Amino acid sequence: MNARSRWLMISVGLGILLNPLNSSMISIAIARLQNVYQLDFTGVSWIIFSFYIASAIAQPVMGRASDLFGRRKIFITGLVVAFISSLFAPLSPNFGWLIVFRIVQSIGTSMIVAVGMAIVRIYITEKQATALSVLSIFLSGAAAIGPFVGGVLIQWWDWPAIFFVNIPFVVASFFLAWRTIPKDESPSSVASNMSFRKWYEMIDASGILLFTVGLVALLVGLMSETSSGHASLGYVIVGLIGLVTLGAFVRHELKVTSPFIPLRTFAKYPAMTWVNVQFMLVNILFYSLFFGLPSYLQMVRHVSEFHTGILMLSLGLCSLVTSPLAGRWIDKSGPRPALLVSGMLMTSGSVWIVTLNQMSPVISVCLALAAFGISNGLNNVGMQAALFKSSPKEIIGVASGLFNTSRYMGTILSSLLLGIVMGGKFSFGGFRLLGIILTVIALSLVFMSLRHKESGQLQES
C-alpha cells in the first residue's frame, strides 16, 4: 500500500468514526442534559431517538445519492454538515434546537459512513481486506471508547465538549480527503438526465416519509403516555395516527418497485428473516444496557461521569478483544456455537443486573459489562456470518441493507423500552424491571440459537 493510499484510508477513517463516536458518547451525557434542560427521562430520551431514526434513513438514501452526485462530493459535504452541527449544537437555546442539531449531525455523519467504505473499495486496490479491517477498527473502536471519552470530557469541561471534540477530527478528515480522494468522474448520461421525479421514485421518498411520520408519531404517543402517567386523548390519537401511517407504509413498500425497506424479501427468504429478527433482539438488549447502565450509575448510585466512563470502558474493550478471536472460531465452527455462547453470556449478564441491590459494590457492575462486551464481540462477527449463510448470493447487497435496518430498529426500540420502563424518572426499581425484561430477551436468543442448531443438524443429515 503506497503513501497516498494510507493517507486516503486515514482521511476516511477519521470521518467514519464520527457516527459511532457521537452515538456512544451521548450515553454519559443523558443525566447531565436532563438536569440542564429540566426534563424527565422520557423527554431526554429523544436525544437518542432522533440520532438513530435520522441515521436509519440517511445512510441508505445517501448511498444511493452518491451514485448520482459522486462519492467524493457526498463525503466532503457530510464533513461540512458534521462541522456545522458540532459547532452550533452547544449553542442551542433550548432542548428542541439541540435535537435539531443532533439530527443534522446524524445526517452529516451518515453521509460519511454511507460512502466511506465504498471509497476505500474503489481507490485502494492493494491489500483491500486489510484496509477494510482497519476501517472496521475505526468504527468499532470509536463506539467502544465513546462512553469513556464522553465521561472524561464532561468531567473536565461540560456536556458541550462532546460536540466540540468532533471539530479536530472533521477538519483533519476534510483536508486529507480534499487532497487524497480522487475527483468524481462525470455522471453518466443516465444519471445526469434523471429527472427529479425519477430520483424521487428511486430513493422511495414516499416510503421514507411514511416511515418517518409513522414511527415518530407512534413514539410520541407511547412516550408521552408513559411520561404523563395517564391516558390523554390527544396522545392516543397521535399514537393511532402513527400506527395507521406505518400500516400505509407497509402497503406502499409491497407495491413499489424500489422500496426503502424491501419487505417482500423477508417473506421470500425466511432463514434470512430469522437472522434479522435475532439481530434486532440482540441490539434491543445491548443498547438498553448501553444507555440504561450509565443513567443507573449516575442517577441511582451517584457515580461521576468520569468514573462512569471508566466502568463503561470494560464493555467496549471486551467487545474489541473478542471480535478477532470470534472470527477465527467462527471460521472453524460456524456461527451457531458462538451465538449460543453469546446468548448464555447475555442471560448471565441480565440475571446479574436483576440481583444487584442499592448496596452492591459499583465495581461489580463490571462483571455484567464484561459479559455483555464479550457477547457483543461474538455477535458482531457471528450474526454477520449467519446472514451470509442464510442469504442467496444474488441478493447479498439487499441483505446487508436489511441487516443494518435491523440494527437501527433494535437501537430505536431499546430507547423506547427504556422510556416505557422508566417513565418520567430513572429509578432502581425500573432498572431491576429492565433487567428482568432483558433476561427474557436473552433466553429467547438462546432458544433461537438452539433451534437454528437443531435445524442445521437436520439439514446436514
C-alpha positions in Angstrom: 0.0 0.0 0.0 1.5 3.3 -1.1 1.6 6.5 1.0 -1.3 8.1 -0.9 -3.5 5.1 -0.2 -2.6 5.1 3.5 -3.4 8.8 3.8 -6.7 8.3 2.0 -7.6 5.5 4.4 -6.8 7.7 7.4 -8.9 10.5 6.0 -11.9 8.2 5.5 -11.3 6.6 9.0 -11.3 9.9 10.7 -14.6 10.7 9.1 -16.5 7.5 9.6 -15.6 7.3 13.3 -17.8 10.3 13.9 -21.1 8.4 13.7 -20.3 5.7 16.2 -18.4 8.1 18.5 -21.4 10.5 18.7 -23.9 7.7 19.1 -22.0 6.3 22.1 -20.7 9.5 23.9 -24.2 10.7 24.5 -24.9 7.8 26.9 -22.8 9.5 29.6 -24.4 12.9 28.9 -28.0 11.9 29.4 -28.1 12.6 33.2 -26.4 16.0 32.7 -28.7 17.0 29.9 -31.8 16.0 32.0 -30.7 18.4 34.7 -29.6 21.2 32.4 -32.9 21.3 30.5 -35.1 20.2 33.4 -36.5 17.2 31.6 -37.9 13.9 32.7 -36.2 10.7 31.5 -38.7 10.1 28.7 -38.1 13.6 27.3 -34.4 13.4 27.3 -34.6 10.0 25.5 -35.3 11.9 22.3 -31.7 12.8 22.1 -31.1 9.1 21.4 -34.2 8.5 19.2 -33.5 11.4 16.9 -30.0 10.3 16.1 -30.9 6.7 15.2 -34.0 7.5 13.3 -32.1 10.0 11.2 -29.2 7.6 10.7 -31.6 4.7 9.7 -33.0 6.9 6.9 -30.0 9.0 5.8 -27.4 6.1 5.3 -29.3 4.2 2.6 -30.5 7.4 0.9 -27.0 8.9 0.8 -25.6 5.7 -0.5 -28.0 5.9 -3.5 -27.3 9.7 -3.9 -23.6 9.0 -4.1 -24.2 7.0 -7.3 -25.7 10.1 -8.9 -23.7 13.0 -7.4 -20.4 11.4 -6.7 -18.9 9.8 -3.6 -16.2 12.5 -3.0 -18.9 15.2 -3.1 -21.1 13.3 -0.6 -18.2 12.6 1.7 -16.9 16.1 1.8 -20.4 17.6 2.1 -21.0 15.2 5.1 -17.9 16.6 6.8 -19.2 20.2 6.3 -22.6 19.3 7.7 -21.0 17.5 10.7 -18.8 20.5 11.3 -21.7 23.0 11.4 -23.8 20.8 13.7 -20.9 20.2 16.1 -20.2 23.9 16.3 -23.8 25.1 16.8 -25.3 22.3 18.9 -23.6 23.5 22.2 -25.1 27.0 21.5 -28.7 25.6 21.4 -31.1 28.0 23.2 -33.3 25.1 24.3 -33.6 21.3 24.0 -35.7 21.5 20.8 -32.8 23.2 19.0 -30.4 20.7 20.4 -32.5 17.9 18.9 -32.4 19.7 15.5 -28.7 19.9 15.5 -28.4 16.3 16.7 -30.5 15.3 13.7 -28.3 17.4 11.4 -25.2 15.8 12.9 -26.7 12.3 12.3 -27.3 13.2 8.6 -23.8 14.6 8.1 -22.0 11.6 9.8 -24.3 9.2 7.9 -23.3 10.7 4.6 -19.7 10.0 5.5 -20.3 6.4 6.6 -22.6 5.7 3.6 -19.7 6.3 1.1 -16.6 5.8 3.2 -16.3 2.1 2.7 -17.1 2.4 -1.0 -14.3 5.0 -1.5 -11.8 2.6 0.0 -13.1 -0.3 -2.1 -12.8 1.7 -5.3 -9.5 3.6 -4.8 -7.4 1.2 -2.7 -6.7 -1.9 -4.8 -3.7 -3.3 -2.8 -4.4 -5.2 0.4 -8.0 -4.2 0.3 -9.1 -6.6 3.0 -6.5 -5.1 5.4 -7.7 -1.6 4.6 -11.4 -2.5 5.3 -10.4 -4.3 8.5 -8.6 -1.1 9.6 -11.8 1.0 8.9 -13.8 -1.5 11.0 -11.4 -0.8 13.9 -12.1 2.9 13.4 -15.9 2.2 13.6 -15.9 -0.4 16.5 -13.1 1.4 18.4 -14.9 4.7 18.3 -18.1 3.1 19.6 -16.1 1.3 22.3 -14.3 4.3 23.7 -17.2 6.7 23.2 -18.6 6.5 26.8 -15.1 6.9 28.3 -14.3 9.9 26.1 -17.7 11.4 27.0 -17.1 10.9 30.7 -13.6 12.5 30.6 -14.9 15.5 28.5 -17.9 16.1 30.7 -15.8 15.8 33.9 -13.2 18.2 32.7 -15.4 20.6 30.9 -19.2 20.1 30.4 -21.6 18.5 28.0 -20.8 20.9 25.1 -17.4 19.3 24.9 -18.9 16.1 23.4 -19.8 18.2 20.4 -16.7 20.4 20.2 -14.5 17.3 20.2 -15.7 16.4 16.7 -14.2 19.5 15.2 -10.5 18.4 15.1 -11.5 15.1 13.5 -13.7 16.8 10.9 -11.0 19.4 10.0 -8.3 16.7 9.7 -10.5 14.4 7.6 -11.6 17.3 5.4 -8.1 18.5 4.4 -6.8 14.9 3.9 -9.9 14.0 1.9 -9.6 17.1 -0.3 -6.0 16.1 -1.2 -6.3 12.3 -1.4 -9.7 11.3 -2.6 -9.8 11.5 -6.5 -12.3 13.8 -8.1 -15.6 12.1 -9.1 -16.0 11.1 -12.7 -18.6 12.9 -14.7 -22.0 11.5 -14.1 -23.3 9.0 -16.7 -25.8 10.2 -19.2 -28.5 8.2 -17.4 -27.7 9.9 -14.1 -27.3 13.4 -15.5 -30.6 13.2 -17.4 -32.5 11.7 -14.5 -35.5 13.9 -13.6 -36.3 14.9 -10.0 -39.4 12.7 -10.2 -37.4 9.7 -11.3 -34.8 10.2 -8.4 -37.8 10.7 -6.0 -39.1 7.3 -7.0 -35.7 5.7 -6.9 -35.0 6.6 -3.3 -38.7 5.9 -2.4 -39.2 9.3 -0.9 -42.9 8.5 -0.2 -41.9 5.4 1.7 -39.3 7.3 3.7 -41.9 10.0 4.6 -44.5 7.4 5.7 -41.9 5.5 7.7 -40.6 8.7 9.5 -44.0 10.2 10.2 -45.5 6.9 11.4 -42.5 6.0 13.6 -42.2 9.4 15.2 -46.0 9.7 15.8 -46.1 6.3 17.4 -43.1 7.1 19.6 -44.6 10.5 20.6 -47.9 8.8 21.6 -46.2 6.0 23.6 -43.6 8.1 25.3 -46.0 10.9 26.2 -48.4 8.4 27.8 -45.5 6.9 29.8 -44.2 10.3 30.9 -47.6 11.7 32.0 -48.7 8.5 33.7 -52.3 8.8 32.4 -54.1 8.4 29.2 -54.6 11.6 27.2 -57.0 11.6 24.2 -54.6 13.8 22.2 -51.6 11.5 22.6 -53.8 8.4 22.0 -54.9 9.9 18.7 -51.2 10.7 17.8 -50.2 7.1 18.6 -53.1 5.8 16.4 -52.1 8.1 13.6 -48.6 6.6 13.8 -50.0 3.0 13.7 -52.2 3.8 10.7 -49.3 5.6 8.9 -47.0 2.6 9.5 -49.7 0.3 8.1 -49.8 2.6 5.0 -46.0 2.3 4.8 -46.2 -1.5 4.7 -48.8 -1.4 2.0 -46.7 1.1 0.0 -43.5 -0.9 0.3 -45.2 -4.0 -1.0 -46.3 -2.2 -4.2 -43.3 0.0 -5.3 -40.5 -1.4 -7.5 -37.7 0.3 -5.5 -38.8 0.1 -1.8 -36.9 1.9 1.0 -37.2 -1.4 3.0 -37.8 -4.4 0.7 -40.4 -6.2 2.8 -41.1 -8.8 0.2 -37.5 -10.1 0.7 -38.3 -11.0 4.3 -41.2 -13.2 3.1 -39.2 -14.8 0.3 -36.2 -15.8 2.5 -37.5 -16.9 6.0 -34.0 -18.1 7.2 -32.6 -14.6 6.5 -35.7 -13.1 8.2 -34.9 -15.0 11.4 -31.3 -13.8 11.4 -32.6 -10.2 11.1 -35.1 -10.7 13.9 -32.4 -12.2 16.1 -30.1 -9.3 15.3 -32.8 -6.8 16.2 -33.3 -8.5 19.5 -29.6 -8.5 20.2 -29.5 -4.8 19.6 -32.5 -4.1 21.8 -30.8 -5.9 24.6 -27.3 -4.5 24.1 -28.4 -0.8 23.7 -30.9 -1.0 26.5 -27.9 -1.8 28.7 -25.6 0.6 26.9 -27.9 3.6 27.5 -29.5 2.4 30.8 -26.4 1.5 32.8 -24.8 4.9 32.7 -28.0 6.5 33.9 -28.3 3.9 36.7 -24.7 4.6 37.8 -25.2 8.4 37.7 -28.8 8.9 38.9 -29.2 5.9 41.3 -25.6 5.3 42.6 -24.4 8.9 42.1 -21.2 7.9 40.3 -19.4 10.8 38.5 -19.4 11.0 34.7 -15.6 10.3 34.7 -15.9 7.1 36.7 -19.0 6.0 34.8 -17.0 6.3 31.6 -14.2 4.2 33.0 -16.6 1.5 34.1 -18.2 1.5 30.6 -14.8 1.1 29.0 -14.8 -2.5 30.1 -17.8 -3.1 27.8 -16.0 -1.7 24.8 -12.6 -3.3 25.5 -14.1 -6.8 26.0 -16.0 -6.4 22.7 -12.9 -5.2 20.8 -10.7 -8.0 22.1 -13.3 -10.7 21.5 -14.2 -9.8 17.8 -10.9 -11.0 16.2 -10.9 -14.2 18.3 -14.6 -14.8 17.4 -13.7 -14.5 13.7 -11.2 -17.4 14.0 -13.6 -19.5 16.0 -16.5 -18.9 13.6 -14.3 -19.7 10.6 -13.7 -23.2 12.1 -17.0 -24.0 13.8 -19.6 -21.8 12.0 -21.7 -19.1 13.7 -24.1 -21.2 15.8 -21.8 -22.2 18.7 -20.6 -18.5 19.1 -24.2 -17.2 19.0 -25.2 -19.8 21.6 -22.4 -18.8 23.9 -23.3 -15.2 23.3 -26.9 -15.8 24.3 -25.8 -17.5 27.5 -23.5 -14.6 28.4 -26.2 -12.1 27.8 -28.5 -14.2 30.0 -25.9 -14.3 32.8 -25.3 -10.5 32.5 -29.1 -9.8 32.6 -29.6 -12.0 35.7 -26.7 -10.3 37.3 -28.4 -6.9 36.8 -31.6 -8.3 38.5 -29.6 -9.4 41.5 -27.9 -6.0 42.1 -29.2 -4.0 45.0 -28.6 -0.5 46.1 -25.7 -1.6 48.4 -23.9 -3.7 45.8 -20.3 -2.6 45.1 -20.3 -0.4 42.0 -17.3 -2.3 40.7 -19.4 -5.5 40.5 -21.2 -3.8 37.5 -18.1 -4.6 35.5 -19.0 -8.3 35.6 -22.2 -7.6 33.8 -20.4 -5.2 31.4 -17.8 -7.8 30.6 -20.4 -10.5 29.9 -22.2 -8.1 27.5 -19.0 -6.9 26.0 -17.8 -10.5 25.1 -21.3 -11.4 23.8 -21.3 -8.2 21.6 -17.9 -9.2 20.1 -19.3 -12.7 19.3 -22.5 -11.2 17.9 -20.7 -8.7 15.7 -19.0 -11.5 13.8 -21.5 -14.3 14.3 -24.6 -12.5 13.1 -22.8 -11.3 10.0 -21.6 -14.8 9.3 -25.2 -16.2 9.9 -26.5 -13.6 7.4 -24.1 -14.6 4.7 -25.0 -18.3 5.2 -28.8 -17.6 5.1 -28.8 -15.1 2.2 -28.5 -16.1 -1.5 -25.5 -14.5 -3.2 -27.6 -12.6 -5.7 -29.3 -10.5 -3.0 -26.4 -10.1 -0.6 -26.4 -6.3 -1.2 -30.1 -6.1 -0.2 -29.5 -8.5 2.7 -26.7 -6.2 4.1 -29.0 -3.2 3.8 -31.8 -5.0 5.7 -29.2 -6.2 8.3 -28.3 -2.5 9.0 -32.0 -1.6 9.2 -32.5 -4.4 11.8 -29.6 -2.8 13.8 -31.2 0.6 13.8 -34.6 -0.7 14.6 -33.1 -2.5 17.6 -31.4 0.7 18.9 -34.6 2.7 18.4 -36.7 0.1 20.2 -34.2 -0.1 23.0 -34.7 3.6 23.7 -38.4 3.1 23.6 -38.1 0.2 26.1 -36.1 2.4 28.4 -38.6 5.2 28.2 -41.6 2.9 28.9 -39.9 1.1 31.8 -38.5 4.2 33.5 -41.3 6.7 32.7 -40.5 10.2 33.8 -37.8 9.2 36.4 -34.9 6.8 36.3 -35.2 4.5 39.4 -33.7 1.5 40.9 -37.0 -0.4 40.6 -37.2 0.4 37.0 -33.7 -0.7 36.4 -34.4 -4.0 38.0 -37.5 -4.4 35.9 -35.4 -3.7 32.8 -33.0 -6.5 33.9 -35.9 -8.9 34.1 -37.1 -7.9 30.5 -33.5 -8.2 29.2 -33.3 -11.7 30.8 -36.4 -12.8 28.9 -35.0 -11.4 25.6 -31.6 -13.1 26.3 -33.3 -16.5 27.0 -35.3 -16.2 23.7 -32.0 -15.6 21.9 -30.6 -18.8 23.4 -33.7 -20.7 22.3 -33.4 -19.3 18.8 -29.7 -20.3 18.6 -30.6 -23.9 19.8 -33.4 -24.0 17.3 -31.1 -23.0 14.4 -28.6 -25.6 15.6 -31.2 -28.3 15.5 -32.5 -27.3 12.1 -28.9 -27.2 10.9 -28.3 -30.7 12.1 -31.5 -31.9 10.4 -30.4 -30.3 7.1 -26.9 -31.9 7.3 -28.4 -35.3 7.9 
